Each structure stands twice: as structure tokens, then as C-alpha cells.
Amino acid sequence: MIGFWVLAVALIASAVFCITAVKPVYSVVGLLVNFIALAAMYLTLQAEFLAVMQIVVYSGAILFLFVFVIALLSSGVRPFDVGPDKAPRIAIPAIVFAVLTLAIIAVTAIRTTRVREHATGQATGEAGVGVFGSVANFGQALFGANLLPFEITAFILMVAIVGVVLIAGDEGPGGVVRRKKRRAIEREPILRPPDQPVKKVTQ
Amino acid sequence: MSAPVDSYIGLSAVLFFIGVIGVIVRRNPLIMLMSIELLFNAANLALVAYARAWVNDDGHIFAFLVITVAAAEAAIGLAIVAVTFRSSPRVDVDEVAALKG
């Protein structure tokens, strides 16, 4: 019970720090604390496999991707994190809207969480099929009744990989256009007489 | 004795609220993406809490799928941010109005 409140305070504080930080790198640190606290929270809910997945996928892969992109973008002409990031005029109505959303969620949750607390789900200390929250049970559920969603997950990941390569890679359609543009810029003389018309770049 | 489900759902709602504020108020695309990750996490917490309440593994399966989709979303979002920034170095999403890359 005390653990829950400690973790809850850590989660909320790190989330607030994440969205109020000035630089994205600080936000990444706040997000890291948030993810780790959430993994501990999953452990208190007997979701062992999800706790491990939370650390591996979120703290390992996604945060690494964020840090990598920040480092990549900061290597250009100016640091990425010096943006204005002003609070726009929309801030006040946005906060009102978000409070409204929170109220709706709270009302819905209060009306629907009156479920019976089953007594059979207590941790028995042993791991195996049939024990709620154990990795064996999770694996049996994932590869048994939920095999099709799992396979569709693989498809989603493949689509994401292909899409990222197409968007950001140098070989996709956008990459070809960018390469042509770059080549044209390289061939064009930087200083030319203003009266002469620009020659067409012939391939 | 663990905390009741209501506490977890309330915490999930608060985290979702913080994430919504982050998405709407901040204009830095990276911090907006991180706020979206906060939203995913809040939803996952609710799913796992309900799974614990009903002693049913389906919530865990669903949270697992959400984690997968979050990973795909982060990868594509960051790729779009990188491409947008490469064509014009701006850090305000309000200024990025052109659809042409």
C-alpha cells in the first residue's frame, strides 16, 4: 500500500517534469524515471512479463530512439532544443478541455470499477501455468487464444519498418528527390553574374 | 495487501491528463511525442489494473499489443520529425504547415 503511493508520487512527478522541462533531453530523463516507476507498478499488479517488457522496450528501445534523434538533430546548424516553445493562446482552453476529459474519465471509472475483487488472484509464490500473472500463463495466453493478434503485431512492426525506411531513408521516393536537389545545388555555381540566366542542369 | 483498483484507475487518469496537457500545450515535436508515450502508458496502467481486478490475462495481452503499437508509432513519428527538421530546421510544429517533404 505504501509502495503504491510512493510509486504514484514518482510517476506523477516525473510525468510533470517530462512535459515542463525546457530541453527535450531533460524530458527524456523524466520519461525514463516514469517508465521505471511504471514497471515497478506492474510488478505490484502481478504483471511480471509486462514489467520486464516495459524496461526492455520503453526504457531500452524507445528512449534510445529519442536520445538518438535529439543527438542527430542537434548536430546541425543550431541545437534542436532552443526553440521558442511558447505557451500558445490555446493553452487556457486546452487545460479546460483536459480537465473536462479528466472529469469524464474519473466519472466513468468510478461508475465502472465497482467490480468484485476476486480473492483467487493472490500471489501464491509459485510460477507456472494457471497462476495469474506468471510468465508461463502469459505465454500460454499469447500463443494460444491470442495467436492471431500476435501475428498481426509482427505485421504492424514490419509496416512500421518499411515506412520509416521509405520516409527517412535515402533510397525511397523522397530520398531520390533530395538527392537530385542536392546534386543540382552542387553543380550550380554559387556566385554567378546576375544578368546571365541560370543554365539548366543537364544530366 | 495491494491498493484497490480505484487507486490505480485514478492514477491512470491523472497520468493521461498530464499527457494530454503535454500534447496540447507544448509545441516541440519531440516533447509532444513523449507526451503521447505518457498517454500510452496511462492506458496500459488501466488495462493491467483491470486485468488484476478481474484476474484475467487478456488485459496483459492487450497491454502487450499497445506496447508494440507504441514502439511503431515512436519510430514513425521520430522519422517524420527527422525528415521535417532536415528540410527546414524549425522546432515549432505550428510553423510546419507544408505537406511537401
HADDOCK unambig.tbl for C-alpha pairs under 7 A between the chains (distance, minus, plus):
assign (segid A and resid 1 and name CA) (segid B and resid 1 and name CA) 6.73 0.50 0.50
assign (segid A and resid 1 and name CA) (segid B and resid 2 and name CA) 5.34 0.50 0.50
assign (segid A and resid 1 and name CA) (segid B and resid 3 and name CA) 5.28 0.50 0.50
assign (segid A and resid 4 and name CA) (segid B and resid 3 and name CA) 6.70 0.50 0.50
assign (segid A and resid 8 and name CA) (segid B and resid 11 and name CA) 6.81 0.50 0.50
assign (segid A and resid 12 and name CA) (segid B and resid 15 and name CA) 6.48 0.50 0.50
assign (segid A and resid 15 and name CA) (segid B and resid 18 and name CA) 6.83 0.50 0.50
assign (segid A and resid 16 and name CA) (segid B and resid 18 and name CA) 6.67 0.50 0.50
assign (segid A and resid 19 and name CA) (segid B and resid 22 and name CA) 5.24 0.50 0.50
assign (segid A and resid 19 and name CA) (segid B and resid 31 and name CA) 6.75 0.50 0.50
assign (segid A and resid 19 and name CA) (segid B and resid 35 and name CA) 6.83 0.50 0.50
assign (segid A and resid 24 and name CA) (segid B and resid 30 and name CA) 6.68 0.50 0.50
assign (segid A and resid 24 and name CA) (segid B and resid 31 and name CA) 6.12 0.50 0.50
assign (segid A and resid 27 and name CA) (segid B and resid 31 and name CA) 6.98 0.50 0.50
assign (segid A and resid 45 and name CA) (segid B and resid 49 and name CA) 6.61 0.50 0.50
assign (segid A and resid 45 and name CA) (segid B and resid 52 and name CA) 6.15 0.50 0.50
assign (segid A and resid 50 and name CA) (segid B and resid 64 and name CA) 6.89 0.50 0.50
assign (segid A and resid 62 and name CA) (segid B and resid 71 and name CA) 6.38 0.50 0.50
assign (segid A and resid 62 and name CA) (segid B and resid 74 and name CA) 6.81 0.50 0.50
assign (segid A and resid 69 and name CA) (segid B and resid 78 and name CA) 6.97 0.50 0.50
assign (segid A and resid 73 and name CA) (segid B and resid 82 and name CA) 6.99 0.50 0.50
assign (segid A and resid 80 and name CA) (segid B and resid 91 and name CA) 6.84 0.50 0.50
assign (segid A and resid 83 and name CA) (segid B and resid 91 and name CA) 5.36 0.50 0.50
assign (segid A and resid 83 and name CA) (segid B and resid 92 and name CA) 6.78 0.50 0.50
assign (segid A and resid 85 and name CA) (segid B and resid 26 and name CA) 6.46 0.50 0.50
assign (segid A and resid 85 and name CA) (segid B and resid 27 and name CA) 5.42 0.50 0.50
assign (segid A and resid 85 and name CA) (segid B and resid 28 and name CA) 6.16 0.50 0.50
assign (segid A and resid 85 and name CA) (segid B and resid 92 and name CA) 6.74 0.50 0.50
assign (segid A and resid 87 and name CA) (segid B and resid 25 and name CA) 6.25 0.50 0.50
assign (segid A and resid 87 and name CA) (segid B and resid 26 and name CA) 6.92 0.50 0.50
assign (segid A and resid 88 and name CA) (segid B and resid 25 and name CA) 6.98 0.50 0.50
assign (segid A and resid 91 and name CA) (segid B and resid 25 and name CA) 5.51 0.50 0.50
assign (segid A and resid 94 and name CA) (segid B and resid 24 and name CA) 6.33 0.50 0.50
assign (segid A and resid 95 and name CA) (segid B and resid 21 and name CA) 6.37 0.50 0.50
assign (segid A and resid 98 and name CA) (segid B and resid 17 and name CA) 6.15 0.50 0.50
assign (segid A and resid 98 and name CA) (segid B and resid 20 and name CA) 6.37 0.50 0.50
assign (segid A and resid 98 and name CA) (segid B and resid 21 and name CA) 6.45 0.50 0.50
assign (segid A and resid 102 and name CA) (segid B and resid 13 and name CA) 6.25 0.50 0.50
assign (segid A and resid 102 and name CA) (segid B and resid 17 and name CA) 5.89 0.50 0.50
assign (segid A and resid 105 and name CA) (segid B and resid 13 and name CA) 6.42 0.50 0.50
assign (segid A and resid 106 and name CA) (segid B and resid 10 and name CA) 6.78 0.50 0.50
assign (segid A and resid 106 and name CA) (segid B and resid 13 and name CA) 6.81 0.50 0.50
assign (segid A and resid 109 and name CA) (segid B and resid 9 and name CA) 6.78 0.50 0.50
assign (segid A and resid 113 and name CA) (segid B and resid 6 and name CA) 6.44 0.50 0.50
assign (segid A and resid 117 and name CA) (segid B and resid 53 and name CA) 5.72 0.50 0.50
assign (segid A and resid 118 and name CA) (segid B and resid 53 and name CA) 6.79 0.50 0.50
assign (segid A and resid 118 and name CA) (segid B and resid 54 and name CA) 6.66 0.50 0.50
assign (segid A and resid 121 and name CA) (segid B and resid 55 and name CA) 5.70 0.50 0.50
assign (segid A and resid 132 and name CA) (segid B and resid 55 and name CA) 6.53 0.50 0.50
assign (segid A and resid 138 and name CA) (segid B and resid 57 and name CA) 6.73 0.50 0.50
assign (segid A and resid 142 and name CA) (segid B and resid 61 and name CA) 6.50 0.50 0.50
assign (segid A and resid 153 and name CA) (segid B and resid 65 and name CA) 6.82 0.50 0.50
assign (segid A and resid 153 and name CA) (segid B and resid 68 and name CA) 6.87 0.50 0.50
assign (segid A and resid 157 and name CA) (segid B and resid 72 and name CA) 6.00 0.50 0.50
assign (segid A and resid 160 and name CA) (segid B and resid 72 and name CA) 5.49 0.50 0.50
assign (segid A and resid 160 and name CA) (segid B and resid 76 and name CA) 6.50 0.50 0.50
assign (segid A and resid 164 and name CA) (segid B and resid 75 and name CA) 6.95 0.50 0.50
assign (segid A and resid 164 and name CA) (segid B and resid 76 and name CA) 5.52 0.50 0.50
assign (segid A and resid 164 and name CA) (segid B and resid 79 and name CA) 5.98 0.50 0.50
assign (segid A and resid 167 and name CA) (segid B and resid 79 and name CA) 6.71 0.50 0.50
assign (segid A and resid 167 and name CA) (segid B and resid 80 and name CA) 6.93 0.50 0.50
assign (segid A and resid 168 and name CA) (segid B and resid 79 and name CA) 5.69 0.50 0.50
assign (segid A and resid 168 and name CA) (segid B and resid 83 and name CA) 5.92 0.50 0.50
